[in-house]
Each structure stands twice: as C-alpha cells, then as structure tokens.
Amino acid sequence: QTRGRGVTQAGTQAAVSLGFDAMIASGCAHHEQRSAPPEGVELLVTDLELPASATNGASASALLHTLQRCQEARVKLNEIFEGRFEDLVTEGKADDYAALIERFHPLYNACAENSARIANALSALGYGPLASLVHSVQRAEAKREELSRDVQVLRQHLSVAPLDDPEREQLRAKLGQAQTAVQAYINTINENLEELRCEAADLDEE
C-alpha cells in the first residue's frame, strides 16, 4: 500500500482534502454532517487514517465514539465509490471499473486498519467483548464491500447486454440476489453498531 495514494476525477489539477481526518479525530460526540465531495475532489489514504492520539491512551468510551465517526467516514467513502462507478457507466466507460477498484482499495484498507486499532485498544483495556463486536463489524464490512463490488459488476454487465439477450433475466436474478446479500450485511453492521452505541452511552454514564 502506498501511503497518501488518492482517488481523483480525470483532469484534476490539484488534490483537495475532504477533511475526514478532522472529523474522526475530533473528540466531540457531535460533528458537522458532511456532504458528498464535489467534482474534482481527491480522497487520500491520509484523510482516512486515524492519528495515533485517537487510540493511544484513549478510554473505552472515547474509542467507541471514534469508531462511530470512522463508520460515518466509511459510509461517505462508499457513497463516493458508488458515485464514481455511476459516472463510468454514464460516460460509457464501464470497462474502467477494475481500475476504479484498484484505486479505492488502499482507502478501504485504511478504514479496516482503523477498526483493527480500535479493537486492539479495547482489548488492551480489558474490554474483550466490545473488541469482538468491533471485529464483527469489520468482518461484515469486508463482506459487504466484496458483495457490493459484485453488484456493480453485474450492473455493468446488464448495462451493456443487448435488450434481446436471453441472459438479461439471469443477470437480473443474480443482481437481485447480490443486492439482498449486501442488505443483509448492512443490517448486521447496523445492529452491531447500535449495540456499541448503547455500550458507549453506558460508559459515558459511569
């Protein structure tokens, strides 16, 4: 993995930080909602990486709040990824999808590393069950990301298949199954995150 590697629209002249680092490193429980990035914005690995201070010496409560902000950054990343794919389809460049996946891979790795660091910090504090929940979230996220890529590939194939192609119905069926599987993992992620939110609230009251 190349640190600082980014994702950018073609023709972008300069990298513009999205500032996710400021959002997830903030110690505030509430933060400003951020919209999707504008045209020409480049998201760097360093925008998503947690600073050492976010986990070193942090309490369990602080770690759980940081996890929630990391997840919000990941949701934004998913939105950007899906938006870039839609752009490729609209521009008739669906064959460039493999290169898009390659550019986003380090960004998703940064999100996974954040989760691992938070889980390890919780374990070190003696909160093994909470660490296990964080690991469960990451495992579900990894499967969701994999299946989401399958969904996009199926959509790509469907978009270029001739209208009279007898395989279109089979592609639609596979697409529906993949979308259902993605939603199942999203539900699992949300359930685990809600449990972690409740645990954070209990720790805040102690």
Residue frames as a rotation matrix with the C-alpha (Angstrom) as fourth column:
GLN 1
0.577 0.817 0.000 0.00
0.817 -0.577 0.000 0.00
0.000 0.000 -1.000 0.00
THR 2
-0.462 -0.708 0.534 1.26
0.698 -0.662 -0.274 3.44
0.547 0.246 0.800 -0.91
ARG 3
-0.145 0.389 -0.910 0.63
0.840 -0.438 -0.322 6.00
-0.523 -0.811 -0.263 1.78
GLY 4
-0.365 0.073 -0.928 -1.10
-0.136 -0.990 -0.025 9.12
-0.921 0.117 0.372 0.51
ARG 5
-0.953 0.072 0.295 -2.34
0.303 0.293 0.907 7.40
-0.021 0.953 -0.301 -2.64
GLY 6
-0.574 0.742 -0.347 -5.53
-0.309 -0.588 -0.747 9.07
-0.758 -0.322 0.567 -3.79
VAL 7
-0.311 0.601 0.736 -8.63
0.885 0.465 -0.005 8.78
-0.345 0.650 -0.677 -5.94
THR 8
-0.488 0.060 -0.871 -9.36
-0.080 -0.997 -0.024 11.61
-0.869 0.058 0.491 -8.31
GLN 9
0.707 0.692 0.146 -11.52
0.186 0.018 -0.982 12.55
-0.682 0.722 -0.116 -11.27
ALA 10
0.049 -0.661 0.749 -9.72
0.987 0.146 0.064 12.63
-0.152 0.736 0.659 -14.61
GLY 11
0.093 -0.095 0.991 -8.23
0.561 -0.818 -0.131 16.02
0.823 0.568 -0.023 -15.30
THR 12
0.928 0.211 -0.306 -7.98
0.370 -0.433 0.822 17.03
0.041 -0.876 -0.480 -11.66
GLN 13
0.421 -0.797 0.432 -5.12
-0.010 -0.481 -0.877 19.52
0.907 0.364 -0.210 -11.28
ALA 14
-0.553 -0.615 0.562 -4.74
-0.554 -0.233 -0.799 19.52
0.622 -0.754 -0.212 -7.52
ALA 15
-0.433 0.371 -0.822 -5.65
0.606 0.794 0.039 17.28
0.667 -0.481 -0.569 -4.60
VAL 16
-0.275 0.436 0.857 -8.28
-0.619 -0.762 0.189 18.63
0.736 -0.478 0.480 -2.23
SER 17
-0.961 -0.126 -0.246 -8.55
0.098 0.676 -0.730 17.05
0.258 -0.726 -0.637 1.19
LEU 18
-0.054 0.997 -0.054 -12.04
0.199 0.064 0.978 16.09
0.979 0.042 -0.202 2.34
GLY 19
-0.431 -0.184 0.883 -11.03
-0.702 -0.547 -0.457 16.57
0.567 -0.817 0.107 5.94
PHE 20
0.568 0.613 -0.549 -12.33
-0.132 0.726 0.674 13.19
0.812 -0.310 0.494 7.15
ASP 21
-0.284 -0.758 -0.587 -9.26
0.584 0.349 -0.733 13.11
0.760 -0.551 0.344 9.39
ALA 22
-0.848 0.005 0.530 -10.55
-0.326 -0.792 -0.515 16.13
0.418 -0.610 0.674 11.29
MET 23
0.132 0.988 0.079 -13.98
-0.770 0.052 0.636 14.57
0.625 -0.144 0.767 11.64
ILE 24
0.646 0.191 -0.739 -12.88
0.110 0.935 0.338 11.21
0.755 -0.300 0.583 13.01
ALA 25
-0.380 -0.846 -0.374 -10.08
0.612 0.073 -0.788 12.62
0.694 -0.528 0.490 15.17
SER 26
-0.311 0.323 0.894 -12.35
-0.472 -0.869 0.150 15.15
0.825 -0.375 0.423 16.85
GLY 27
-0.962 -0.058 -0.267 -13.13
0.198 0.527 -0.826 14.46
0.189 -0.848 -0.496 20.48
CYS 28
-0.607 0.791 0.077 -16.65
-0.764 -0.553 -0.333 15.85
-0.221 -0.261 0.940 20.12
ALA 29
-0.578 0.495 0.649 -19.57
0.250 0.864 -0.436 13.46
-0.777 -0.090 -0.623 20.31
HIS 30
0.605 0.780 0.159 -21.42
0.467 -0.186 -0.865 15.59
-0.645 0.598 -0.476 17.76
HIS 31
-0.567 -0.814 -0.123 -19.98
0.307 -0.347 0.886 16.80
-0.764 0.465 0.447 14.50
GLU 32
-0.131 0.475 -0.870 -20.97
-0.719 -0.650 -0.247 18.65
-0.683 0.593 0.427 11.40
GLN 33
0.446 0.331 0.832 -22.64
0.327 0.805 -0.496 16.49
-0.833 0.493 0.250 8.76
ARG 34
-0.473 -0.696 -0.540 -20.54
-0.363 -0.405 0.839 16.46
-0.803 0.593 -0.061 5.61
SER 35
0.653 0.708 -0.268 -21.97
-0.501 0.139 -0.854 16.26
-0.567 0.693 0.445 2.12
ALA 36
0.643 -0.407 0.649 -20.63
0.646 0.743 -0.174 14.18
-0.411 0.531 0.741 -0.76
PRO 37
-0.257 -0.858 -0.444 -17.44
0.372 -0.512 0.774 15.58
-0.892 0.034 0.451 -2.29
PRO 38
0.585 0.443 -0.679 -17.71
-0.382 -0.588 -0.713 17.95
-0.716 0.676 -0.175 -5.23
GLU 39
0.960 -0.235 0.150 -16.30
0.240 0.424 -0.874 17.31
0.141 0.875 0.463 -8.69
GLY 40
0.433 -0.876 0.212 -12.52
-0.126 -0.292 -0.948 17.08
0.892 0.384 -0.237 -8.83
VAL 41
0.498 -0.243 0.832 -12.03
-0.867 -0.166 0.470 16.17
0.023 -0.956 -0.293 -5.17
GLU 42
-0.001 -0.580 -0.815 -9.32
-0.256 0.788 -0.561 13.67
0.967 0.208 -0.149 -4.34
LEU 43
0.838 0.266 0.477 -9.62
-0.532 0.207 0.821 11.49
0.119 -0.942 0.315 -1.25
LEU 44
-0.069 -0.968 -0.243 -6.27
-0.646 0.229 -0.728 10.40
0.760 0.106 -0.641 0.18
VAL 45
0.127 -0.007 -0.992 -5.41
0.492 0.869 0.057 7.50
0.862 -0.495 0.114 2.46
THR 46
-0.805 -0.536 -0.256 -4.13
0.492 -0.362 -0.792 10.06
0.331 -0.763 0.555 4.95
ASP 47
-0.535 0.704 0.468 -7.61
-0.618 -0.703 0.351 11.64
0.576 -0.101 0.811 5.04
LEU 48
0.478 0.800 -0.362 -8.99
-0.409 0.568 0.714 8.40
0.777 -0.193 0.599 6.47
GLU 49
-0.128 -0.608 -0.784 -6.19
0.483 0.652 -0.584 7.24
0.866 -0.453 0.210 8.75
LEU 50
0.907 0.396 -0.141 -6.66
0.282 -0.324 0.903 7.79
0.312 -0.859 -0.405 12.46
PRO 51
0.160 -0.868 0.470 -3.90
-0.577 -0.469 -0.669 9.75
0.801 -0.164 -0.575 14.19
ALA 52
-0.482 -0.444 -0.755 -2.06
0.289 0.733 -0.615 7.88
0.827 -0.515 -0.225 16.95
SER 53
-0.951 0.071 0.301 -3.65
-0.294 -0.514 -0.806 10.16
0.097 -0.855 0.510 19.55
ALA 54
-0.109 0.988 -0.107 -7.10
-0.857 -0.039 0.513 8.80
0.503 0.147 0.851 18.69
THR 55
0.632 0.338 -0.697 -6.30
-0.071 0.922 0.382 5.41
0.771 -0.191 0.607 20.22
ASN 56
-0.328 -0.841 -0.429 -3.20
0.464 0.252 -0.849 5.82
0.823 -0.478 0.307 22.39
GLY 57
-0.967 -0.118 -0.224 -4.32
0.251 -0.319 -0.914 6.32
0.037 -0.940 0.339 25.97
ALA 58
-0.528 0.838 0.137 -7.99
-0.622 -0.492 0.610 6.71
0.579 0.236 0.781 24.98
SER 59
-0.567 0.450 0.690 -10.76
-0.562 0.402 -0.723 5.46
-0.603 -0.798 0.025 27.23
ALA 60
-0.735 0.369 0.570 -13.19
0.538 0.828 0.158 2.75
-0.413 0.423 -0.806 26.10
SER 61
0.314 0.905 -0.286 -15.92
0.536 -0.418 -0.734 5.36
-0.784 0.077 -0.616 25.72
ALA 62
0.173 -0.336 -0.926 -13.71
-0.563 -0.805 0.187 7.57
-0.808 0.489 -0.328 23.57
LEU 63
-0.839 -0.527 0.137 -12.72
-0.230 0.571 0.788 4.60
-0.493 0.630 -0.600 21.43
LEU 64
-0.380 0.781 0.496 -16.34
0.775 0.562 -0.290 3.69
-0.505 0.274 -0.818 20.77
HIS 65
0.551 0.537 -0.639 -17.21
0.133 -0.812 -0.568 7.26
-0.824 0.228 -0.519 19.80
THR 66
-0.273 -0.733 -0.623 -14.21
-0.665 -0.324 0.673 7.29
-0.695 0.598 -0.400 17.47
LEU 67
-0.799 0.030 0.600 -15.44
0.317 0.870 0.378 4.05
-0.511 0.493 -0.705 15.91
GLN 68
0.245 0.966 0.085 -18.81
0.673 -0.107 -0.732 5.66
-0.697 0.236 -0.677 15.15
ARG 69
0.492 -0.103 -0.864 -17.11
-0.421 -0.897 -0.133 8.57
-0.762 0.430 -0.485 13.41
CYS 70
-0.669 -0.743 -0.016 -14.90
-0.432 0.370 0.822 6.15
-0.605 0.557 -0.569 11.46
GLN 71
-0.464 0.580 0.670 -18.01
0.669 0.725 -0.164 4.32
-0.581 0.372 -0.724 10.31
GLU 72
0.586 0.680 -0.440 -19.55
0.252 -0.669 -0.699 7.59
-0.770 0.299 -0.564 9.14
ALA 73
-0.028 -0.699 -0.715 -16.40
-0.734 -0.471 0.489 8.28
-0.678 0.539 -0.500 7.13
ARG 74
-0.823 -0.260 0.506 -16.66
0.050 0.854 0.518 4.78
-0.566 0.452 -0.689 5.65
VAL 75
0.135 0.947 0.292 -20.27
0.672 0.128 -0.729 5.44
-0.728 0.295 -0.619 4.62
LYS 76
0.575 -0.004 -0.818 -19.09
-0.386 -0.883 -0.267 8.59
-0.721 0.470 -0.510 2.82
LEU 77
-0.534 -0.835 -0.132 -16.36
-0.580 0.249 0.776 6.54
-0.615 0.491 -0.617 1.13
ASN 78
-0.517 0.431 0.740 -18.98
0.554 0.827 -0.095 4.06
-0.653 0.360 -0.666 -0.08
GLU 79
0.561 0.785 -0.264 -21.04
0.341 -0.509 -0.790 6.90
-0.754 0.353 -0.553 -1.50
ILE 80
0.186 -0.594 -0.782 -18.03
-0.723 -0.622 0.301 8.29
-0.666 0.510 -0.545 -3.35
PHE 81
-0.760 -0.519 0.391 -17.13
-0.190 0.753 0.630 4.86
-0.622 0.404 -0.671 -4.74
GLU 82
-0.183 0.781 0.597 -20.64
0.737 0.511 -0.443 4.18
-0.651 0.358 -0.669 -5.98
GLY 83
0.642 0.402 -0.653 -20.88
-0.018 -0.844 -0.537 7.67
-0.766 0.356 -0.534 -7.44
ARG 84
-0.241 -0.814 -0.529 -17.65
-0.720 -0.216 0.660 7.19
-0.651 0.540 -0.534 -9.39
PHE 85
-0.752 0.027 0.659 -18.99
0.312 0.895 0.319 3.92
-0.581 0.445 -0.681 -10.78
GLU 86
0.347 0.936 0.063 -22.20
0.602 -0.170 -0.780 5.63
-0.719 0.309 -0.622 -11.86
ASP 87
0.377 -0.288 -0.880 -20.06
-0.528 -0.848 0.051 8.22
-0.761 0.446 -0.472 -13.64
LEU 88
-0.706 -0.704 0.081 -18.23
-0.370 0.464 0.805 5.47
-0.604 0.538 -0.588 -15.53
VAL 89
-0.404 0.646 0.647 -21.49
0.707 0.670 -0.227 3.88
-0.580 0.366 -0.728 -16.65
THR 90
0.575 0.667 -0.473 -22.94
0.276 -0.703 -0.655 7.24
-0.770 0.246 -0.589 -17.70
GLU 91
0.238 -0.599 -0.764 -19.81
-0.741 -0.621 0.256 8.05
-0.628 0.506 -0.592 -19.69
GLY 92
0.913 0.165 -0.374 -19.74
-0.379 0.684 -0.623 4.61
0.153 0.711 0.687 -21.32
LYS 93
-0.027 -0.997 -0.068 -16.51
-0.721 0.066 -0.689 3.69
0.692 0.031 -0.721 -19.52
ALA 94
0.787 0.440 0.432 -17.73
-0.616 0.524 0.588 0.69
0.032 -0.729 0.683 -17.54
ASP 95
0.728 -0.569 -0.383 -14.60
0.337 0.783 -0.523 -1.23
0.597 0.251 0.762 -18.60
ASP 96
-0.179 -0.820 0.543 -12.58
-0.224 -0.504 -0.834 1.11
0.958 -0.271 -0.094 -16.36
TYR 97
0.733 0.594 0.331 -14.26
-0.438 0.040 0.898 -0.39
0.520 -0.804 0.289 -13.28
ALA 98
0.675 -0.529 -0.514 -11.30
0.652 0.754 0.080 -2.66
0.345 -0.390 0.854 -12.41
ALA 99
-0.376 -0.842 0.387 -9.01
0.535 -0.538 -0.652 0.36
0.757 -0.038 0.652 -12.26
LEU 100
0.086 0.507 0.857 -11.53
-0.509 -0.717 0.476 2.14
0.856 -0.478 0.196 -10.03
ILE 101
0.934 0.246 -0.260 -11.49
0.049 0.631 0.774 -0.78
0.355 -0.735 0.578 -7.58
GLU 102
0.219 -0.942 -0.253 -7.71
0.858 0.310 -0.409 -0.72
0.464 -0.128 0.877 -7.52
ARG 103
-0.423 -0.394 0.816 -7.63
0.089 -0.915 -0.395 3.00
0.902 -0.094 0.422 -6.69
PHE 104
0.317 0.647 0.693 -10.13
-0.664 -0.371 0.649 2.63
0.677 -0.666 0.312 -3.85
HIS 105
0.522 -0.085 -0.849 -8.53
0.341 0.933 0.117 -0.49
0.782 -0.350 0.516 -2.35
PRO 106
-0.572 -0.793 -0.210 -6.00
0.524 -0.156 -0.837 1.42
0.631 -0.588 0.505 -0.18
LEU 107
-0.535 0.444 0.719 -8.79
-0.594 -0.803 0.054 3.66
0.601 -0.398 0.693 1.13
TYR 108
0.610 0.773 -0.173 -10.86
-0.460 0.523 0.718 0.72
0.645 -0.358 0.675 2.30
ASN 109
0.152 -0.655 -0.741 -7.71
0.605 0.654 -0.454 -0.79
0.782 -0.379 0.495 3.81
ALA 110
-0.756 -0.418 0.504 -7.28
-0.058 -0.723 -0.688 2.40
0.652 -0.549 0.522 5.85
CYS 111
0.068 0.874 0.481 -10.81
-0.834 -0.215 0.509 2.01
0.548 -0.436 0.714 7.21
ALA 112
0.703 0.158 -0.693 -10.12
0.074 0.953 0.293 -1.61
0.707 -0.257 0.658 8.13
GLU 113
-0.317 -0.907 -0.276 -6.89
0.537 0.069 -0.841 -0.62
0.782 -0.415 0.465 9.88
ASN 114
-0.516 0.219 0.828 -8.78
-0.587 -0.794 -0.156 1.98
0.623 -0.567 0.538 11.92
SER 115
0.583 0.812 0.025 -11.22
-0.618 0.423 0.663 -0.68
0.528 -0.402 0.748 13.12
ALA 116
0.458 -0.485 -0.745 -8.39
0.454 0.848 -0.273 -3.07
0.764 -0.213 0.609 13.98
ARG 117
-0.618 -0.732 0.286 -6.58
0.166 -0.477 -0.863 -0.39
0.768 -0.486 0.416 16.01
ILE 118
-0.182 0.642 0.745 -9.74
-0.845 -0.490 0.215 0.45
0.503 -0.590 0.632 17.94
ALA 119
0.775 0.477 -0.415 -10.43
-0.262 0.839 0.476 -3.24
0.576 -0.260 0.775 18.64
ASN 120
0.072 -0.842 -0.535 -6.86
0.564 0.477 -0.675 -3.81
0.823 -0.253 0.509 19.82
ALA 121
-0.680 -0.298 0.670 -7.04
-0.261 -0.755 -0.601 -0.78
0.685 -0.584 0.435 22.09
LEU 122
0.288 0.865 0.411 -10.29
-0.835 0.016 0.550 -2.03
0.469 -0.502 0.726 23.62
SER 123
0.690 -0.099 -0.717 -8.74
0.201 0.978 0.058 -5.45
0.696 -0.184 0.694 24.21
ALA 124
-0.366 -0.930 -0.046 -5.77
0.388 -0.107 -0.915 -3.84
0.846 -0.353 0.400 25.91
LEU 125
-0.547 0.258 0.796 -8.15
-0.672 -0.703 -0.234 -2.04
0.499 -0.663 0.558 28.28
GLY 126
-0.952 0.154 0.265 -9.85
-0.059 0.756 -0.652 -5.33
-0.300 -0.636 -0.711 29.18
TYR 127
-0.038 0.975 -0.218 -12.99
-0.631 -0.192 -0.752 -4.84
-0.775 0.109 0.622 27.06
GLY 128
-0.857 -0.406 0.318 -12.72
-0.090 0.725 0.683 -8.09
-0.508 0.556 -0.658 25.12
PRO 129
-0.167 0.865 0.472 -16.46
0.760 0.418 -0.498 -8.40
-0.629 0.276 -0.727 24.29
LEU 130
0.620 0.358 -0.698 -16.52
-0.068 -0.862 -0.502 -4.88
-0.782 0.359 -0.510 22.85
ALA 131
-0.341 -0.825 -0.451 -13.40
-0.673 -0.120 0.730 -5.63
-0.656 0.552 -0.514 20.83
SER 132
-0.730 0.128 0.672 -15.12
0.372 0.898 0.233 -8.74
-0.574 0.420 -0.703 19.46
LEU 133
0.390 0.921 -0.023 -18.09
0.563 -0.258 -0.785 -6.63
-0.729 0.293 -0.619 18.37
VAL 134
0.361 -0.345 -0.867 -15.76
-0.577 -0.813 0.083 -4.23
-0.733 0.470 -0.492 16.56
HIS 135
-0.754 -0.646 0.121 -14.12
-0.347 0.548 0.761 -7.17
-0.558 0.532 -0.637 14.79
SER 136
-0.302 0.738 0.603 -17.59
0.679 0.611 -0.408 -8.43
-0.669 0.286 -0.686 13.84
VAL 137
0.621 0.489 -0.613 -18.38
-0.001 -0.781 -0.625 -5.06
-0.784 0.388 -0.484 12.28
GLN 138
-0.111 -0.757 -0.644 -15.17
-0.787 -0.329 0.522 -5.16
-0.607 0.565 -0.559 10.26
ARG 139
-0.798 -0.154 0.583 -15.79
0.124 0.904 0.409 -8.71
-0.590 0.398 -0.702 9.03
ALA 140
0.165 0.943 0.288 -19.28
0.704 0.092 -0.704 -7.74
-0.691 0.318 -0.649 7.92
GLU 141
0.522 -0.045 -0.852 -17.92
-0.383 -0.905 -0.187 -4.61
-0.762 0.424 -0.489 6.25
ALA 142
-0.571 -0.812 -0.122 -15.37
-0.523 0.245 0.816 -6.68
-0.632 0.530 -0.565 4.32
LYS 143
-0.607 0.431 0.667 -18.11
0.609 0.792 0.043 -8.99
-0.510 0.433 -0.744 3.05
ARG 144
0.483 0.818 -0.312 -20.37
0.425 -0.531 -0.733 -6.06
-0.765 0.222 -0.604 2.23
GLU 145
0.125 -0.532 -0.838 -17.59
-0.632 -0.694 0.346 -4.41
-0.765 0.486 -0.423 0.23
GLU 146
-0.836 -0.467 0.286 -16.91
-0.134 0.681 0.720 -7.64
-0.531 0.564 -0.632 -1.67
LEU 147
-0.298 0.819 0.490 -20.57
0.815 0.486 -0.316 -8.21
-0.497 0.305 -0.812 -2.46
SER 148
0.485 0.438 -0.757 -21.06
0.060 -0.880 -0.471 -4.55
-0.873 0.183 -0.453 -3.38
ARG 149
-0.436 -0.702 -0.563 -18.34
-0.626 -0.212 0.750 -4.95
-0.646 0.680 -0.347 -6.00
ASP 150
-0.815 0.223 0.535 -20.22
0.435 0.844 0.312 -7.99
-0.382 0.487 -0.785 -7.32
VAL 151
0.234 0.957 -0.174 -23.36
0.621 -0.285 -0.730 -5.86
-0.748 0.063 -0.661 -7.54
GLN 152
0.258 -0.188 -0.948 -21.54
-0.455 -0.889 0.052 -3.20
-0.852 0.418 -0.315 -9.53
VAL 153
-0.807 -0.590 -0.041 -20.03
-0.344 0.412 0.844 -5.76
-0.481 0.695 -0.535 -11.92
LEU 154
-0.507 0.707 0.493 -23.46
0.743 0.648 -0.165 -7.30
-0.437 0.283 -0.854 -12.51
ARG 155
0.464 0.657 -0.595 -24.92
0.275 -0.745 -0.608 -3.86
-0.842 0.119 -0.526 -13.12
GLN 156
-0.242 -0.664 -0.708 -22.09
-0.608 -0.465 0.644 -3.20
-0.756 0.586 -0.291 -15.56
HIS 157
-0.929 -0.124 0.349 -22.81
0.134 0.766 0.629 -6.41
-0.345 0.631 -0.695 -17.48
LEU 158
-0.085 0.984 0.155 -26.53
0.817 0.158 -0.555 -5.68
-0.571 0.079 -0.817 -17.50
SER 159
0.300 0.201 -0.933 -25.94
-0.080 -0.969 -0.235 -2.16
-0.951 0.145 -0.274 -18.80
VAL 160
-0.405 -0.556 -0.726 -24.08
-0.774 -0.215 0.596 -3.38
-0.487 0.803 -0.344 -21.88
ALA 161
-0.719 0.191 0.668 -26.12
0.306 0.950 0.057 -6.54
-0.624 0.245 -0.742 -22.59
PRO 162
-0.904 0.427 -0.032 -28.34
-0.192 -0.338 0.921 -6.25
0.382 0.839 0.388 -25.70
LEU 163
-0.395 0.834 0.385 -32.04
-0.895 -0.255 -0.365 -5.91
-0.206 -0.489 0.848 -24.96
ASP 164
0.569 0.639 -0.518 -32.76
-0.760 0.649 -0.034 -9.18
0.314 0.413 0.855 -26.75
ASP 165
-0.503 -0.821 -0.272 -30.00
-0.573 0.552 -0.606 -11.07
0.647 -0.149 -0.748 -24.90
PRO 166
0.402 0.725 -0.559 -31.60
-0.051 0.627 0.777 -14.14
0.914 -0.284 0.289 -23.23
GLU 167
-0.237 -0.579 -0.780 -29.08
0.777 0.369 -0.510 -13.83
0.583 -0.727 0.362 -20.37
ARG 168
-0.534 0.044 0.844 -30.53
-0.246 -0.963 -0.105 -10.49
0.809 -0.264 0.525 -19.22
GLU 169
0.551 0.816 0.173 -33.09
-0.453 0.119 0.883 -12.19
0.701 -0.565 0.436 -16.99
GLN 170
0.570 -0.435 -0.697 -30.39
0.673 0.734 0.091 -14.34
0.472 -0.521 0.711 -15.42
LEU 171
-0.543 -0.785 0.299 -28.27
0.498 -0.587 -0.638 -11.25
0.676 -0.197 0.710 -14.82
ARG 172
-0.129 0.592 0.795 -31.24
-0.536 -0.717 0.447 -9.51
0.835 -0.369 0.409 -13.18
ALA 173
0.812 0.456 -0.364 -31.81
-0.007 0.632 0.775 -12.51
0.583 -0.627 0.516 -10.92
LYS 174
0.126 -0.860 -0.495 -28.15
0.882 0.325 -0.340 -12.62
0.453 -0.394 0.800 -9.87
LEU 175
-0.589 -0.308 0.747 -28.20
0.088 -0.943 -0.320 -8.87
0.804 -0.123 0.582 -9.29
GLY 176
0.337 0.815 0.471 -31.25
-0.517 -0.257 0.817 -9.15
0.787 -0.519 0.334 -7.04
GLN 177
0.774 -0.098 -0.626 -29.63
0.454 0.775 0.440 -11.94
0.441 -0.625 0.644 -5.02
ALA 178
-0.278 -0.959 -0.058 -26.42
0.798 -0.197 -0.570 -9.97
0.535 -0.205 0.820 -4.60
GLN 179
-0.415 0.195 0.888 -28.31
-0.263 -0.961 0.088 -6.83
0.871 -0.197 0.450 -3.54
THR 180
0.711 0.703 -0.021 -30.24
-0.243 0.273 0.931 -8.87
0.660 -0.657 0.365 -0.97
ALA 181
0.460 -0.629 -0.627 -26.99
0.805 0.594 -0.006 -10.26
0.376 -0.502 0.779 0.43
VAL 182
-0.550 -0.645 0.531 -25.50
0.393 -0.760 -0.517 -6.77
0.737 -0.076 0.672 0.66
GLN 183
0.031 0.656 0.754 -28.53
-0.516 -0.636 0.574 -5.53
0.856 -0.407 0.319 2.58
ALA 184
0.811 0.237 -0.535 -28.25
0.244 0.694 0.678 -8.47
0.532 -0.680 0.505 4.99
TYR 185
-0.081 -0.922 -0.378 -24.68
0.929 0.068 -0.364 -7.47
0.361 -0.380 0.851 5.85
ILE 186
-0.540 -0.029 0.841 -25.69
-0.041 -0.997 -0.061 -3.83
0.841 -0.068 0.537 6.17
ASN 187
0.550 0.810 0.206 -28.35
-0.332 -0.014 0.943 -4.91
0.767 -0.587 0.261 8.68
THR 188
0.604 -0.405 -0.687 -25.76
0.713 0.659 0.239 -6.90
0.356 -0.634 0.687 10.63
ILE 189
-0.494 -0.827 0.270 -23.39
0.649 -0.557 -0.518 -3.94
0.579 -0.080 0.811 10.67
ASN 190
-0.268 0.467 0.843 -26.10
-0.343 -0.864 0.369 -1.57
0.900 -0.190 0.391 11.88
GLU 191
0.776 0.564 -0.282 -27.21
0.013 0.433 0.901 -3.96
0.631 -0.703 0.328 14.61
ASN 192
0.253 -0.773 -0.581 -23.66
0.928 0.364 -0.079 -4.31
0.273 -0.519 0.810 15.93
LEU 193
-0.635 -0.483 0.603 -23.08
0.365 -0.876 -0.316 -0.57
0.681 0.020 0.732 15.74
GLU 194
0.213 0.789 0.576 -26.29
-0.359 -0.485 0.798 0.08
0.909 -0.377 0.180 17.67
GLU 195
0.794 0.004 -0.608 -25.15
0.484 0.602 0.635 -2.31
0.369 -0.799 0.476 20.39
LEU 196
-0.236 -0.960 -0.149 -21.82
0.929 -0.177 -0.326 -0.48
0.287 -0.216 0.933 20.53
ARG 197
-0.381 0.193 0.904 -23.62
-0.051 -0.981 0.187 2.88
0.923 0.026 0.384 20.75
CYS 198
0.714 0.698 0.052 -25.56
-0.140 0.070 0.988 1.59
0.686 -0.712 0.147 23.75
GLU 199
0.481 -0.632 -0.607 -22.35
0.859 0.478 0.184 0.37
0.174 -0.610 0.773 25.37
ALA 200
-0.530 -0.687 0.497 -20.77
0.592 -0.719 -0.364 3.79
0.607 0.102 0.788 24.77
ALA 201
0.072 0.646 0.760 -23.76
-0.295 -0.714 0.635 5.51
0.953 -0.269 0.139 26.37
ASP 202
0.878 0.231 -0.419 -23.46
0.274 0.474 0.837 3.24
0.391 -0.850 0.353 29.43
LEU 203
0.033 -0.953 -0.300 -19.75
0.981 0.089 -0.175 4.00
0.194 -0.289 0.938 29.72
ASP 204
-0.418 -0.143 0.897 -20.44
0.226 -0.973 -0.050 7.73
0.880 0.182 0.439 29.45
GLU 205
0.506 0.746 0.433 -22.72
-0.295 -0.322 0.900 7.47
0.811 -0.582 0.057 32.49
GLU 206
0.578 -0.332 -0.746 -20.13
0.714 0.648 0.265 5.75
0.395 -0.686 0.611 34.65
